[in-house]
Amino acid sequence: MKQQLTQSDIKRYNFTLWKLLIGGIILFSLFIAGVGFGIFGTLPSFRDIEHPKSNQATEILSEDSRPLGNYFVQNRSNITYPEISQNVIDALIATEDTRFMTHSGIDFKRTFTIFFYNLVGKRQGGSTITQQLALNLFSEEARQRNFFKRLMQKFQEWVIAVKLERNYTKEEIITMYLNTVDFGNQAYGIKSAARIYFNTTPDKLSYTEAATLVGLQKGITRYSPTRNPERSRERRNTVLAMMVKAGKLTDEQFQVEQAKPLGLKFRSATVSDGVAPYFRAVLKSDIKRIFQERSILKADGTPYDLDRDGLKIVTTINYDMQVYAEEAQREYMKTLQQQFNRSWRGKNPFKGNQTQLLQGVKRSERYKALQLEGKSEEEIMKDFNTPTRMNIFTWKGDVDTLMKPMDSVKYYKMLLRNAMMAMDPKTGHIKAWVGGINFQHFKYDQVKMGSRQVGSTAKPFTYAVAIENGYSPCYTVANEPVTIETPGSAPWTPRSSPSSTIPGMVTLQTALANSQNYITAFLMKQVGPTAVATLAKKMGISTDVPAYPSISLGVFDASIYDMVGAYSVFANKGVWTEPTYILRIEDKNGVVLYNKTPQVKVVMNEEVAYVMTRMLQGVVNKGTGSRLRYKYGINAPTGGKTGTTQNNSDGWFMSITPDLVAGVWTGCEDRAFHFISTREGEGANTALPIYAGFMKRVYANPSLKISKGDFEAPTTPRTIEYDCNQYQQQEQGKTELDEKLGF
């Protein structure tokens, strides 16, 4: 027989229950307080809450703030609330946290509802947007899989969520959430996701696009629009249905939107994405050096990390010009490579070049990897002669093929390379930089990091010294061999191709226009190699320019970067302005960390510089660069100089206009591989056409404001005669002193 509870028993049991309940609440409160004080694991401080950490990509921008690309570990770029489409906000709240605008970080009603759902086997997430933000920002280990660890992590999220709500507005919280969340495919944050999946900006995301991206939060792999498009579309429509339920979309709109395809415009994210990849690689290295040299550090004294600290780098690159330069290269190099391949058909280009092939093998990543595996030289060479699957660059696109690695080395040795740079001569601002033909396959930058023999593009340095020493462009010289004696060295007598040598007396203007070696050597004999080498260094050539007579014909190496800077002296009235590509660097809060003021120095008389522009125009009007006119139709005032080195190993074209100076180089990786004939291998055929393609596009875009006007003449009285008719009249009236001085 059961004993009936007395009234006092009931009171006693009730009192015990209340004690347990109140005690439990007190203990839970103390526990939460302990969590808040970091007893069960370190929590972010108030400063951390104010300045939440996240891996934020550094943005590289053109001069007009158009994106060139990013440096990142996680491809994340932050944006502000007004830059986010209301469609994204509505979809996110309707799907993830319907009471977001009213709760204080923790939605207890939803939490206990979800608890009972989970008890009956219906798994659902109970985290608010604020809690998810807390997890995204402050959990080093992401979501824990162990139940007890995850439970502790959940309590920590609660504390952080409340702190976030106390210190930020709802708009700021939802913005931070959308900036930190992972959308898959290397898209971190809504800005990257909008670009990668739909090639748009967050403020322009439509209903369906916003719903697709929000739907990814249920599972970035399961609902990936690239991997599982049908499942992604179903999830998108579920999000749209939730927006209807939340009153953010009408039934009629839902019927229209759910029938639409995904509409992806997918572009995968890699560090080399975007324009000017070679430029961005050099830029990154230079910024690291600048920060180190100038001790530019974060507030806590640690170095900036370009991949994580969300800097903004504003460069001098003009976005349109950069695109035009890359297009011009791709367009012509396809044709030129075909010419090159035809020229070697039926011949063996590797005969006598085994050393270069072996160097190519040893420089390859494959060789280095096999060495690290402990393979012997014999084993490595066996590997290089065994067919394997390879991805090969071609001008028709990458090709997956079965090939011996040794054959791939040979293939790449015979692949023409090309590089180009364009600069404003007045400001020194670099507008376009193409460092190679394909950054994915060939990382080496040929604009600034590489240097090649410059050939006849060096001749204007000798002519400029001669003009400065009183010679006129109309001065005539017998076009015949010249020998220069140098103490301690063998006599130097340059050669000249009989087919390109103009017989008889030739003016300096004609000699430069037609790149006559004998006349250049004559001038070198008059002015001396020291004066020429000194001028070249003053004009910004940073590589070694030895004071030997042969430098008059360009027997020294220089980079495109330095050569463009040097030629800008002619176009800029004798003033050298340091080639510059950084305008400013800002931290993620907009504080300017660094800005660049180019060095400026006068290196040449203004009148001499102007005379040189006239002589260089003669090269384009009537000389080796004339195909720029008759074949490519570039009729604006342009000066230039072609260059072709020994055995046609390097082809150059340097060009000047009042607003733009440019340099183009073409050649193989090794000088041992080259065009057989000068007709095909000369700079006028290998480099000039790329410049022509670039300038056609530039002149066709009036918004670039590149003038077609002529070079401005000096305002000072003229002392150098460049009108040959006038000069000849003066020559007829020579004085005895003129005869003695050789004028």
VMD Tcl script that draws the C-alpha trace (Angstrom):
set ca {
  {0.00 0.00 0.00}
  {1.43 3.38 -1.06}
  {1.96 5.95 1.64}
  {0.18 9.20 0.86}
  {2.33 12.35 0.82}
  {1.55 14.76 3.54}
  {1.31 18.50 3.02}
  {4.64 18.96 4.82}
  {6.29 16.39 2.50}
  {5.04 18.28 -0.55}
  {6.34 21.52 0.86}
  {9.69 19.88 1.63}
  {9.99 18.40 -1.90}
  {8.96 21.69 -3.51}
  {11.51 23.54 -1.41}
  {14.22 21.05 -2.47}
  {13.26 21.42 -6.13}
  {13.35 25.19 -5.86}
  {16.72 25.01 -4.13}
  {18.02 22.76 -6.91}
  {16.56 25.04 -9.61}
  {17.84 28.25 -8.02}
  {21.15 26.60 -7.21}
  {21.40 25.37 -10.79}
  {20.65 28.87 -12.11}
  {23.26 30.36 -9.74}
  {25.81 27.71 -10.73}
  {25.02 28.23 -14.43}
  {25.35 31.99 -13.97}
  {28.67 31.52 -12.19}
  {29.72 29.15 -14.97}
  {28.81 31.70 -17.66}
  {30.62 34.38 -15.65}
  {33.63 32.07 -15.50}
  {33.44 31.60 -19.24}
  {33.30 35.37 -19.60}
  {36.38 35.80 -17.41}
  {38.25 33.22 -19.46}
  {38.50 30.56 -16.74}
  {37.55 27.81 -19.22}
  {39.57 29.18 -22.12}
  {40.84 32.58 -23.26}
  {38.25 34.86 -24.80}
  {38.90 37.94 -26.90}
  {39.48 41.16 -25.00}
  {37.46 44.33 -25.49}
  {40.21 45.51 -27.86}
  {39.83 42.29 -29.85}
  {36.09 42.90 -30.07}
  {36.73 46.43 -31.32}
  {39.31 45.19 -33.82}
  {38.30 41.67 -34.82}
  {40.95 39.66 -36.64}
  {40.32 38.03 -39.97}
  {42.53 37.08 -42.88}
  {41.76 39.94 -45.23}
  {43.16 40.10 -48.76}
  {45.29 43.05 -49.80}
  {43.80 44.83 -52.80}
  {45.92 46.16 -55.66}
  {44.18 48.98 -57.49}
  {44.83 50.86 -60.72}
  {45.27 54.63 -60.72}
  {41.49 55.02 -61.09}
  {40.78 52.53 -58.26}
  {39.85 49.59 -60.48}
  {40.96 46.21 -59.05}
  {44.05 44.62 -60.59}
  {44.13 41.65 -58.22}
  {44.70 40.56 -54.62}
  {47.31 39.07 -52.33}
  {45.67 36.58 -50.01}
  {45.67 33.44 -47.93}
  {41.90 33.73 -47.87}
  {40.52 35.76 -50.76}
  {38.64 38.19 -48.55}
  {37.94 41.89 -49.13}
  {35.80 43.82 -46.69}
  {32.97 46.13 -47.67}
  {30.53 48.42 -45.83}
  {26.81 47.97 -45.19}
  {25.63 50.35 -47.96}
  {27.63 48.28 -50.48}
  {25.52 45.17 -49.81}
  {22.33 44.47 -51.74}
  {19.18 44.45 -49.60}
  {18.42 41.13 -51.28}
  {21.39 39.58 -49.48}
  {20.36 41.03 -46.12}
  {16.77 39.84 -46.52}
  {17.80 36.35 -47.67}
  {20.28 35.96 -44.82}
  {17.92 37.05 -42.05}
  {14.99 35.04 -43.45}
  {17.12 31.90 -43.62}
  {19.54 32.08 -40.72}
  {18.01 34.28 -38.02}
  {14.45 35.62 -38.40}
  {14.56 37.52 -35.07}
  {18.02 38.98 -35.74}
  {16.83 42.58 -35.48}
  {15.20 42.05 -32.05}
  {17.39 39.68 -30.03}
  {20.52 40.70 -28.13}
  {22.87 38.10 -29.54}
  {21.17 34.94 -28.23}
  {17.70 33.89 -29.38}
  {16.62 31.82 -26.32}
  {13.23 31.00 -27.82}
  {14.90 29.50 -30.89}
  {17.58 27.83 -28.76}
  {15.09 25.86 -26.66}
  {12.93 25.09 -29.72}
  {15.95 23.68 -31.52}
  {16.84 21.69 -28.35}
  {13.51 19.87 -28.46}
  {13.74 19.39 -32.25}
  {17.12 17.69 -31.76}
  {15.69 15.46 -29.00}
  {13.15 14.05 -31.45}
  {15.82 13.51 -34.14}
  {15.28 16.63 -36.27}
  {18.75 18.19 -36.31}
  {18.71 21.96 -36.76}
  {21.18 24.73 -36.02}
  {20.33 27.17 -33.25}
  {23.08 29.78 -33.64}
  {22.10 33.36 -34.35}
  {23.96 35.39 -36.97}
  {25.84 37.09 -34.12}
  {26.88 33.72 -32.68}
  {28.00 32.53 -36.11}
  {30.05 35.74 -36.43}
  {31.63 35.03 -33.05}
  {32.61 31.56 -34.26}
  {33.97 32.93 -37.56}
  {36.03 35.65 -35.93}
  {37.34 34.18 -32.71}
  {37.46 30.41 -32.87}
  {40.96 29.32 -33.82}
  {39.87 25.69 -34.28}
  {36.57 26.37 -36.08}
  {33.52 24.27 -35.11}
  {34.48 21.50 -32.65}
  {33.37 17.94 -33.46}
  {33.67 16.59 -29.91}
  {30.29 17.03 -28.13}
  {31.69 18.37 -24.84}
  {34.19 20.66 -26.53}
  {31.45 21.92 -28.85}
  {29.19 22.55 -25.83}
  {31.89 24.66 -24.17}
  {32.48 26.44 -27.47}
  {28.75 27.20 -27.68}
  {28.81 28.88 -24.27}
  {31.83 30.92 -25.33}
  {29.92 31.97 -28.45}
  {27.10 33.22 -26.25}
  {29.43 35.43 -24.24}
  {31.17 36.80 -27.34}
  {27.82 37.33 -29.09}
  {26.56 39.46 -26.20}
  {29.79 41.49 -26.27}
  {29.42 41.98 -30.00}
  {25.83 43.16 -29.63}
  {26.88 45.65 -26.94}
  {29.64 47.15 -29.06}
  {28.20 47.08 -32.57}
  {24.99 48.00 -34.36}
  {22.95 45.35 -36.14}
  {24.14 46.73 -39.48}
  {27.77 46.44 -38.42}
  {27.27 42.87 -37.17}
  {25.62 41.64 -40.35}
  {28.31 43.40 -42.41}
  {31.09 41.73 -40.40}
  {29.36 38.38 -40.79}
  {29.11 38.72 -44.57}
  {32.75 39.86 -44.71}
  {34.03 36.83 -42.78}
  {31.94 33.92 -44.02}
  {33.36 31.25 -46.35}
  {31.46 30.76 -49.63}
  {33.76 28.06 -51.02}
  {36.00 28.15 -54.09}
  {38.43 30.52 -52.32}
  {35.65 33.11 -51.90}
  {35.82 34.54 -48.40}
  {33.32 37.30 -47.79}
  {30.42 38.50 -49.90}
  {32.57 40.75 -52.10}
  {34.78 37.88 -53.28}
  {31.76 35.57 -53.62}
  {29.88 38.04 -55.81}
  {32.87 38.38 -58.13}
  {33.83 34.71 -58.27}
  {30.35 33.24 -58.78}
  {28.55 36.02 -60.67}
  {31.27 38.47 -61.78}
  {29.47 41.35 -60.11}
  {29.61 43.47 -56.96}
  {27.60 42.81 -53.75}
  {25.32 45.81 -54.27}
  {24.12 44.40 -57.61}
  {23.22 40.86 -56.48}
  {19.73 39.86 -57.61}
  {17.18 37.81 -55.62}
  {18.37 34.53 -57.12}
  {22.08 35.36 -56.84}
  {21.69 36.45 -53.21}
  {19.66 33.31 -52.40}
  {22.29 31.08 -54.04}
  {25.09 32.57 -51.95}
  {23.10 32.53 -48.70}
  {22.07 28.94 -49.44}
  {25.73 27.95 -49.48}
  {25.90 28.50 -45.73}
  {24.06 25.23 -45.17}
  {27.00 23.42 -46.77}
  {29.59 24.93 -49.11}
  {30.36 21.57 -50.70}
  {26.91 19.96 -50.68}
  {25.25 23.07 -52.13}
  {28.14 24.30 -54.26}
  {26.77 25.75 -57.52}
  {29.90 24.57 -59.35}
  {30.01 21.01 -57.98}
  {26.32 20.31 -57.37}
  {24.33 22.78 -59.48}
  {20.96 21.04 -59.18}
  {21.22 20.73 -55.42}
  {22.35 24.35 -55.26}
  {19.31 25.43 -57.27}
  {16.96 23.51 -54.95}
  {18.58 25.13 -51.91}
  {18.34 28.54 -53.59}
  {14.61 28.05 -54.09}
  {14.25 27.03 -50.43}
  {15.88 30.33 -49.44}
  {13.52 32.20 -51.79}
  {10.57 30.42 -50.14}
  {11.83 31.55 -46.72}
  {11.98 35.11 -48.05}
  {8.31 34.78 -49.03}
  {7.48 33.56 -45.52}
  {9.36 36.55 -44.07}
  {7.42 38.96 -46.30}
  {10.45 39.95 -48.37}
  {9.20 38.39 -51.59}
  {5.68 38.03 -53.01}
  {4.26 34.72 -54.25}
  {4.24 36.11 -57.79}
  {7.92 37.09 -57.55}
  {8.74 33.69 -56.10}
  {7.13 31.89 -59.04}
  {9.23 33.93 -61.47}
  {12.51 33.72 -59.56}
  {12.43 29.99 -58.76}
  {12.14 29.13 -62.46}
  {15.36 30.94 -63.33}
  {18.64 29.05 -63.94}
  {21.57 29.59 -61.60}
  {23.14 32.03 -64.06}
  {26.70 31.49 -62.89}
  {29.58 33.52 -64.32}
  {32.18 31.58 -62.42}
  {35.82 32.64 -62.26}
  {38.08 30.67 -59.96}
  {40.23 32.66 -57.54}
  {44.01 32.36 -57.56}
  {46.67 34.84 -56.55}
  {47.51 35.33 -60.24}
  {43.91 36.20 -61.15}
  {43.35 39.63 -62.59}
  {45.46 41.79 -64.89}
  {49.19 42.56 -64.57}
  {50.23 39.40 -62.66}
  {53.95 39.97 -63.30}
  {53.66 43.54 -62.07}
  {51.83 42.43 -58.93}
  {54.54 39.86 -58.13}
  {57.30 42.49 -58.40}
  {55.16 44.98 -56.47}
  {54.72 42.56 -53.57}
  {58.44 41.97 -53.27}
  {59.17 45.70 -53.42}
  {56.58 46.58 -50.76}
  {58.07 44.02 -48.37}
  {61.48 45.63 -48.93}
  {60.10 49.17 -48.48}
  {58.30 48.25 -45.26}
  {61.45 46.62 -43.90}
  {63.78 49.48 -44.89}
  {61.45 52.15 -43.49}
  {60.36 50.13 -40.44}
  {56.69 50.46 -41.34}
  {55.00 48.27 -38.71}
  {51.56 47.65 -37.26}
  {50.49 49.36 -34.02}
  {51.57 46.32 -32.01}
  {55.06 46.47 -33.51}
  {54.70 43.39 -35.73}
  {55.35 43.45 -39.50}
  {52.47 43.78 -41.95}
  {51.41 40.60 -43.73}
  {50.33 41.45 -47.29}
  {48.33 38.22 -47.49}
  {46.33 38.78 -44.30}
  {46.23 42.43 -43.24}
  {43.87 43.87 -45.85}
  {46.04 46.70 -47.15}
  {45.03 48.81 -50.12}
  {47.76 49.52 -52.68}
  {46.95 52.23 -55.22}
  {49.29 51.96 -58.21}
  {50.02 54.10 -61.26}
  {48.90 51.36 -63.64}
  {46.16 52.45 -66.02}
  {43.68 49.58 -66.18}
  {42.73 50.07 -69.84}
  {46.32 50.46 -71.02}
  {47.32 47.34 -69.11}
  {44.56 45.35 -70.79}
  {45.56 46.78 -74.20}
  {49.20 45.79 -73.68}
  {48.27 42.23 -72.71}
  {45.88 41.95 -75.66}
  {48.48 43.28 -78.13}
  {51.01 40.75 -76.87}
  {48.65 37.77 -77.15}
  {47.46 38.88 -80.59}
  {50.88 39.15 -82.22}
  {52.91 36.53 -80.35}
  {50.68 33.77 -81.75}
  {51.65 34.88 -85.26}
  {55.31 35.42 -84.42}
  {55.66 31.98 -82.83}
  {54.32 30.41 -86.02}
  {56.93 32.36 -88.03}
  {59.63 31.17 -85.66}
  {58.55 27.53 -85.86}
  {58.43 27.67 -89.68}
  {61.93 29.16 -89.85}
  {63.35 26.08 -88.06}
  {61.34 23.46 -89.93}
  {63.66 20.66 -91.12}
  {66.57 21.96 -89.01}
  {67.94 20.96 -85.61}
  {68.09 24.00 -83.28}
  {69.64 21.92 -80.48}
  {72.77 20.92 -82.36}
  {75.69 22.30 -80.36}
  {73.36 23.58 -77.62}
  {73.43 20.63 -75.24}
  {74.75 22.84 -72.42}
  {71.65 25.04 -72.60}
  {69.39 21.99 -72.57}
  {71.13 20.59 -69.50}
  {70.78 23.99 -67.80}
  {67.08 23.91 -68.63}
  {66.75 20.49 -67.03}
  {68.55 21.56 -63.85}
  {66.50 24.75 -63.51}
  {63.21 22.89 -63.75}
  {60.97 22.24 -60.75}
  {60.85 18.57 -61.72}
  {64.62 18.22 -61.43}
  {64.68 19.93 -58.03}
  {61.84 17.74 -56.74}
  {63.60 14.56 -57.89}
  {66.80 15.72 -56.20}
  {64.92 16.22 -52.93}
  {63.64 12.65 -53.25}
  {67.27 11.50 -53.26}
  {67.35 10.38 -56.91}
  {70.74 9.99 -58.58}
  {71.62 11.90 -61.77}
  {71.18 8.69 -63.76}
  {67.71 8.12 -62.27}
  {66.75 11.75 -62.89}
  {67.80 11.62 -66.55}
  {65.88 8.36 -66.96}
  {62.81 10.11 -65.57}
  {63.30 13.01 -68.00}
  {63.32 10.57 -70.90}
  {60.22 8.66 -69.79}
  {56.85 9.86 -71.20}
  {54.50 11.25 -68.55}
  {51.29 13.30 -68.39}
  {52.09 17.01 -68.61}
  {50.25 20.31 -68.92}
  {51.89 22.41 -71.64}
  {51.39 26.10 -72.45}
  {50.46 26.91 -76.04}
  {49.08 30.07 -77.64}
  {45.88 28.12 -78.30}
  {45.48 27.33 -74.60}
  {46.97 24.86 -72.13}
  {47.20 21.28 -73.39}
  {47.29 18.07 -71.34}
  {49.48 15.61 -73.19}
  {51.81 12.61 -72.86}
  {55.37 13.86 -73.29}
  {58.92 13.20 -72.18}
  {59.99 15.91 -69.72}
  {63.13 16.35 -71.85}
  {60.94 17.13 -74.86}
  {59.07 19.71 -72.78}
  {62.42 21.38 -71.96}
  {63.18 21.54 -75.69}
  {59.70 22.85 -76.41}
  {60.02 25.67 -73.91}
  {63.54 26.56 -75.08}
  {62.04 27.27 -78.51}
  {59.15 29.28 -77.12}
  {59.48 33.01 -77.75}
  {59.12 35.26 -74.72}
  {58.03 38.88 -74.70}
  {57.77 41.79 -72.29}
  {56.64 45.41 -72.45}
  {56.38 48.55 -70.32}
  {54.77 51.95 -70.97}
  {55.26 55.10 -68.88}
  {54.25 58.76 -68.71}
  {57.60 60.59 -69.22}
  {56.48 63.70 -67.32}
  {55.36 62.02 -64.08}
  {57.34 58.78 -64.26}
  {54.08 56.89 -63.68}
  {54.15 53.42 -65.21}
  {50.90 52.78 -67.08}
  {51.34 49.23 -68.38}
  {53.62 46.34 -67.39}
  {53.66 42.97 -69.15}
  {56.50 40.94 -67.68}
  {56.12 37.75 -69.71}
  {53.80 35.66 -71.84}
  {52.02 33.60 -69.14}
  {52.48 34.02 -65.40}
  {51.01 30.60 -64.54}
  {53.76 28.83 -66.48}
  {56.64 31.35 -66.50}
  {57.00 33.36 -63.30}
  {60.17 35.29 -64.18}
  {59.53 39.00 -64.76}
  {61.34 40.36 -67.81}
  {60.46 44.05 -67.29}
  {62.47 44.85 -64.16}
  {63.97 41.63 -62.84}
  {65.46 40.47 -66.14}
  {67.92 42.20 -68.44}
  {68.99 41.48 -72.01}
  {71.49 42.89 -74.47}
  {69.99 46.12 -75.83}
  {71.60 46.25 -79.30}
  {70.95 49.31 -81.43}
  {68.50 50.82 -78.95}
  {71.68 52.06 -77.19}
  {72.80 54.09 -80.20}
  {70.84 57.23 -79.22}
  {73.03 57.53 -76.10}
  {76.11 58.00 -78.31}
  {74.26 60.37 -80.66}
  {73.03 62.45 -77.70}
  {76.62 62.92 -76.44}
  {77.69 63.89 -79.96}
  {74.84 66.43 -80.33}
  {75.74 67.86 -76.91}
  {79.31 68.25 -78.18}
  {78.27 70.36 -81.16}
  {77.35 67.93 -83.91}
  {74.24 68.60 -85.97}
  {71.85 65.88 -87.15}
  {72.74 67.07 -90.65}
  {76.48 66.65 -90.26}
  {77.73 64.25 -92.96}
  {80.18 61.40 -92.43}
  {81.71 58.86 -94.81}
  {79.93 55.57 -94.12}
  {83.00 53.37 -93.94}
  {84.67 51.07 -91.39}
  {86.11 52.72 -88.27}
  {88.73 51.32 -85.91}
  {88.99 52.56 -82.35}
  {92.21 52.04 -80.42}
  {91.84 51.68 -76.65}
  {94.88 51.46 -74.34}
  {95.12 47.98 -72.86}
  {92.55 46.51 -75.26}
  {92.56 45.16 -78.77}
  {91.50 47.60 -81.53}
  {87.74 47.53 -82.12}
  {86.33 47.59 -85.65}
  {82.56 46.96 -85.82}
  {81.02 45.11 -88.71}
  {78.06 46.16 -90.80}
  {75.86 44.08 -93.08}
  {76.63 45.01 -96.71}
  {72.95 44.84 -97.60}
  {71.99 47.40 -94.96}
  {75.00 49.73 -95.31}
  {74.28 53.01 -97.11}
  {77.28 53.88 -99.34}
  {78.95 57.30 -99.48}
  {78.45 60.34 -97.27}
  {75.58 60.02 -94.79}
  {74.05 62.54 -92.38}
  {73.81 61.65 -88.71}
  {70.02 61.84 -89.02}
  {69.99 59.27 -91.82}
  {72.56 57.12 -90.04}
  {70.47 56.87 -86.86}
  {67.26 56.38 -88.83}
  {68.81 53.43 -90.65}
  {70.93 52.18 -87.72}
  {74.31 52.51 -89.43}
  {77.04 50.88 -87.34}
  {80.00 52.68 -88.97}
  {78.60 56.16 -88.26}
  {77.84 55.22 -84.66}
  {81.42 53.97 -84.27}
  {82.69 57.22 -85.82}
  {80.80 59.25 -83.20}
  {82.06 56.98 -80.42}
  {85.60 57.66 -81.61}
  {84.95 61.42 -81.39}
  {83.27 61.55 -77.97}
  {84.82 58.56 -76.19}
  {83.20 55.64 -74.33}
  {83.46 57.25 -70.88}
  {81.14 60.11 -71.85}
  {78.59 57.67 -73.35}
  {78.70 55.32 -70.36}
  {78.34 58.28 -67.98}
  {75.27 59.59 -69.83}
  {73.66 56.12 -69.90}
  {74.07 55.83 -66.12}
  {72.68 59.35 -65.59}
  {69.66 58.35 -67.67}
  {68.88 55.55 -65.23}
  {70.61 52.43 -66.57}
  {71.30 50.55 -63.34}
  {73.17 47.58 -64.84}
  {76.87 47.71 -65.71}
  {77.72 49.92 -68.70}
  {81.48 49.48 -69.15}
  {83.37 52.34 -70.80}
  {84.23 50.32 -73.93}
  {83.65 51.50 -77.49}
  {81.31 48.55 -78.17}
  {78.63 50.00 -75.86}
  {77.78 52.36 -78.73}
  {76.23 49.32 -80.46}
  {74.50 48.11 -77.30}
  {76.88 45.35 -76.20}
  {75.62 45.56 -72.63}
  {72.55 44.28 -70.80}
  {69.71 46.42 -69.45}
  {66.13 45.94 -68.32}
  {63.07 47.27 -70.12}
  {62.32 49.21 -66.93}
  {65.63 51.09 -67.14}
  {65.50 51.57 -70.93}
  {62.03 53.11 -70.81}
  {63.20 55.41 -68.03}
  {66.23 56.41 -70.11}
  {64.22 57.15 -73.27}
  {61.81 59.26 -71.22}
  {64.64 61.82 -70.89}
  {64.32 62.57 -74.62}
  {60.56 63.02 -74.38}
  {60.71 65.02 -71.12}
  {63.02 67.86 -72.19}
  {66.18 66.31 -70.79}
  {64.73 65.52 -67.37}
  {64.91 61.99 -65.95}
  {61.93 61.14 -63.75}
  {62.25 57.93 -61.80}
  {59.90 55.22 -63.14}
  {57.28 54.83 -60.41}
  {54.41 52.42 -59.86}
  {53.16 53.04 -56.31}
  {50.94 56.02 -55.53}
  {50.14 55.11 -51.93}
  {49.60 52.23 -49.53}
  {46.81 52.33 -46.96}
  {45.98 50.02 -44.08}
  {42.54 48.43 -43.79}
  {41.26 51.55 -41.97}
  {42.38 53.92 -44.71}
  {45.45 55.26 -42.89}
  {48.20 56.08 -45.41}
  {51.32 54.05 -44.59}
  {53.44 55.08 -47.57}
  {53.32 57.28 -50.63}
  {55.89 57.72 -53.35}
  {57.41 60.89 -54.79}
  {59.62 60.07 -57.79}
  {63.18 61.36 -57.97}
  {63.74 63.97 -60.66}
  {67.04 65.16 -62.14}
  {68.18 67.09 -65.19}
  {70.60 64.95 -67.18}
  {70.56 66.57 -70.61}
  {70.28 69.99 -72.18}
  {66.65 70.66 -73.20}
  {67.63 71.52 -76.77}
  {69.71 68.35 -77.11}
  {66.74 66.31 -75.90}
  {64.48 68.02 -78.44}
  {66.95 67.38 -81.27}
  {67.02 63.72 -80.24}
  {63.21 63.55 -80.45}
  {63.49 64.86 -84.03}
  {66.14 62.29 -84.90}
  {64.13 59.46 -83.32}
  {61.11 60.57 -85.33}
  {63.28 60.10 -88.40}
  {63.67 56.43 -87.44}
  {59.89 56.00 -87.60}
  {59.27 58.30 -90.58}
  {62.00 57.06 -92.93}
  {64.10 54.43 -91.19}
  {64.03 51.00 -89.57}
  {60.81 51.80 -87.67}
  {58.87 52.99 -90.72}
  {56.54 49.98 -90.80}
  {54.86 51.60 -87.80}
  {53.58 54.08 -90.39}
  {53.10 52.18 -93.64}
  {51.99 48.83 -92.22}
  {50.27 49.64 -88.95}
  {48.95 53.13 -89.66}
  {50.29 54.87 -86.54}
  {50.57 58.42 -87.89}
  {50.80 60.46 -84.69}
  {54.18 62.11 -83.98}
  {56.31 59.22 -82.71}
  {59.99 58.69 -82.21}
  {61.55 55.28 -81.84}
  {64.50 52.97 -82.22}
  {64.63 49.35 -83.25}
  {67.26 47.01 -81.85}
  {68.48 43.60 -82.98}
  {71.33 41.85 -81.22}
  {73.89 39.41 -82.60}
  {72.37 36.29 -84.20}
  {68.91 37.90 -83.85}
  {68.78 36.75 -80.23}
  {66.98 39.87 -78.99}
  {64.49 42.11 -80.75}
  {63.71 45.55 -79.29}
  {61.57 48.54 -80.06}
  {61.76 51.69 -77.97}
  {59.23 54.43 -78.62}
  {58.58 57.97 -77.46}
  {55.55 60.26 -77.78}
  {54.94 63.43 -75.73}
  {52.66 61.53 -73.33}
  {53.90 57.96 -73.44}
  {57.27 56.18 -73.62}
  {57.31 52.43 -74.18}
  {59.72 49.56 -74.60}
  {59.14 46.09 -76.05}
  {61.52 43.11 -76.03}
  {61.18 39.70 -77.67}
  {63.47 36.67 -77.61}
  {63.86 33.10 -76.38}
  {64.76 32.20 -72.81}
  {68.35 31.48 -73.90}
  {70.18 33.62 -76.47}
  {71.43 30.41 -78.12}
  {67.95 29.97 -79.62}
  {66.92 32.65 -82.10}
  {65.55 33.46 -85.53}
  {67.74 32.30 -88.42}
  {67.12 35.34 -90.63}
  {67.43 39.00 -89.62}
  {64.39 39.80 -91.76}
  {62.24 37.83 -89.31}
  {64.35 38.28 -86.17}
  {64.90 42.04 -86.24}
  {63.19 44.25 -83.67}
  {61.02 45.80 -86.36}
  {59.37 42.39 -86.83}
  {59.53 40.87 -83.33}
  {58.84 43.86 -81.05}
  {57.48 46.83 -83.03}
  {54.17 45.15 -84.03}
  {53.24 44.64 -80.37}
  {53.79 48.32 -79.69}
  {51.67 49.12 -82.75}
  {48.82 46.93 -81.51}
  {49.02 48.60 -78.11}
  {49.01 52.17 -79.45}
  {46.16 51.51 -81.86}
  {44.02 50.58 -78.90}
  {45.28 53.51 -76.83}
  {44.57 56.10 -79.51}
  {41.12 54.59 -80.08}
  {40.18 55.36 -76.45}
  {39.73 59.16 -76.10}
  {39.16 58.88 -72.34}
  {42.88 58.09 -71.93}
  {43.71 61.59 -73.23}
  {46.91 60.52 -74.98}
  {47.70 63.42 -77.27}
  {48.51 63.08 -80.96}
  {50.35 66.41 -80.81}
  {54.06 66.89 -81.52}
  {56.89 67.34 -79.04}
  {57.13 70.85 -77.62}
  {60.12 72.83 -78.93}
  {62.36 74.67 -76.46}
  {61.50 78.32 -75.81}
  {65.19 79.28 -75.66}
  {67.00 80.43 -78.86}
  {68.10 77.54 -81.08}
  {71.82 76.79 -81.11}
  {71.76 73.38 -82.82}
  {70.76 73.30 -86.46}
  {68.53 70.39 -87.41}
  {67.11 71.81 -90.63}
  {69.46 70.24 -93.17}
  {68.80 72.90 -95.82}
  {69.90 75.62 -93.41}
  {72.83 73.52 -92.26}
  {74.11 73.01 -95.79}
  {74.04 76.77 -96.39}
  {76.12 77.26 -93.25}
  {78.52 74.56 -94.37}
  {79.17 76.46 -97.62}
  {80.41 79.43 -95.62}
  {83.02 77.68 -93.47}
  {85.70 79.75 -91.78}
  {89.34 78.77 -91.42}
  {88.63 78.01 -87.74}
  {85.78 75.69 -88.76}
  {88.16 73.78 -91.00}
  {90.68 73.40 -88.18}
  {88.00 72.19 -85.77}
  {86.66 69.74 -88.33}
  {83.19 71.37 -88.70}
}
mol new
graphics top color blue
foreach p $ca { graphics top sphere $p radius 0.5 }
foreach p [lrange $ca 0 end-1] q [lrange $ca 1 end] { graphics top cylinder $p $q radius 0.2 }
display resetview
